[in-house]
């Protein structure tokens, strides 16, 4: 982190009872769940593809991807549409709570105690009011997801 | 150095852009190789990249690049087949190969600069391919042989080195041709009222039109619904009128943009005479190449995909198809062989036929090789029909080439040809008569942006199958389904049509319905047909192919996705990819 304190705008969302934060720069928009079409032979964490104003966007399930128990989407479920390597990728979360700012000097290094998520995917932990927000490193999460997707798809070809 | 005169500026640009991308890909893969040592998929990918670079650089006359990639390929082949482990010295050598390739590929466009010596690295690569990583420490790097261009590889090294040498005469023979003025150079004359447009721009235009087409269809749907529900209304009538006009205008606009992307197929066929000539000369054969329909137009993006497969097929025809003059005369054939290429439009597709009057595919040899390589069991091979056996040439790892030459051979060829063509939603089939010749038929969509698709449904979800791969649709009474070699199949006009259920292919749970009448879409896959059982049919439609991005773009089972009038995303299925990676496992499962 840079020495002088800055504030980072973040989107806060819920996932399996915990609050997570993602840099606003990564999040293009937040939408409700539309019809999702399946991707044949894709790994389970890829929920499918959606039509976002004429573009086909793949959608991942953040619960499955980050190792939580999968749940049926509810009314509160949202899709974060994110920019990743010049393409759009959607991520299903349990709900979006707020858009706020995190001061860089309020970010503590990640630890295994606060989250079950692999610390490699975390930028840290920040206190927001009386709550803890787990600050996700979206690039790393999506990078890993992409690699996993390609590995699974390749493996499925091998076995075929 | 300058661009070889036999290559047009346009072709050169395509070659340069593609090859630089491929070299980059090879470099990235080499990096990954060090991390996930020996991932077989990665190695296969690298091998293919090297093979492609080798072929295209040979085609434009960049001999050093072709030789260097050949050496890299030899090493990758050892790694790919598991005969050798990934070791740091091997990775180093591959990296150096990538660096050198980067320099070699831009050399012709630079005004000055001498060719860096390639032979020391080629020798090192070949030695590594021979002995692996251990011996490299003791092996003395041979003094630079940059000056002696005739014999590139150390003759002391064994088989792989020998092939590099064997390839040299061809390369030497090329030189005078390259210096001759090229008659078909297109520049200058075309300077009239035209502009050059970046293909990317046209891609974007096509994409935007694709979105408009979908919106237009939705407006039409709204107008239709309104018409059904409301009384006569001036606004409604106006909406219908506007919607109709919008449709006509959009159709015209789309056609115009599609036309602006069209190039005559001659731009890829033009390389072939040279290929045939050089190969024929090197092998002492007489071959005449006839090309018909070279003015046939197709989308630029399809042309790009077509180039390598065609070169490969033509090489194969000269190398393995056409016999030597003596052999031909002994059989009562004219001493010179003929290769005939015919391009034409067939409805909304382009059909390219390639016929030769050579010896044809040697079915017995194919059977023998397929069994010896473990592609099929003896038992399965005995039960296969002649045409099924011939189709085995498309299976990965199959090659009847008895010697490995610089540009053909090693058995990646026909596999690549087939997967390339299927990737762009086309199909390839082969017929052959022993002693009379071989006949390939390639079907391709006119464009990659919009294809004709057959919509099918499965559990109410829509899927599209590219029409270029669909032979026909048949309805089958359930009681006609029988078991042929433990696979369900039906008999259709005296031929056996194996059946697969789409829900099984897609791993979609069964709905428990025991349908009495089945709908089978008969799909062409590498020369054979297979019936895919679907729930319902949704008719034919122009399908706008949307890019999928890197996340799911690698899914072999889908060729892309489109958006339907109702806004739903519809996967475009690649049945061949879904079925298996190869017909081999298909025939094997038949046998087991």
Interface residues (C-beta under 8 A of the other chain):
Chain A: X35 X36 X37 X38 X39 X40 X41 X42 X46 X48 X49 X50 X51 X53 X54 X55 X56 X58 X60 X84 X85 X87 X88 X89 X145 X146 X149 X150 X153 X154 X156 X157 X158 X160
Chain B: X40 X41 X210 X211 X214 X215 X461 X505 X506 X507 X508 X546 X547 X548 X549 X550 X551 X552 X554 X555 X556 X557 X558 X561 X562 X563 X567 X568 X569 X570 X571 X573 X577 X578 X579 X580 X581 X585
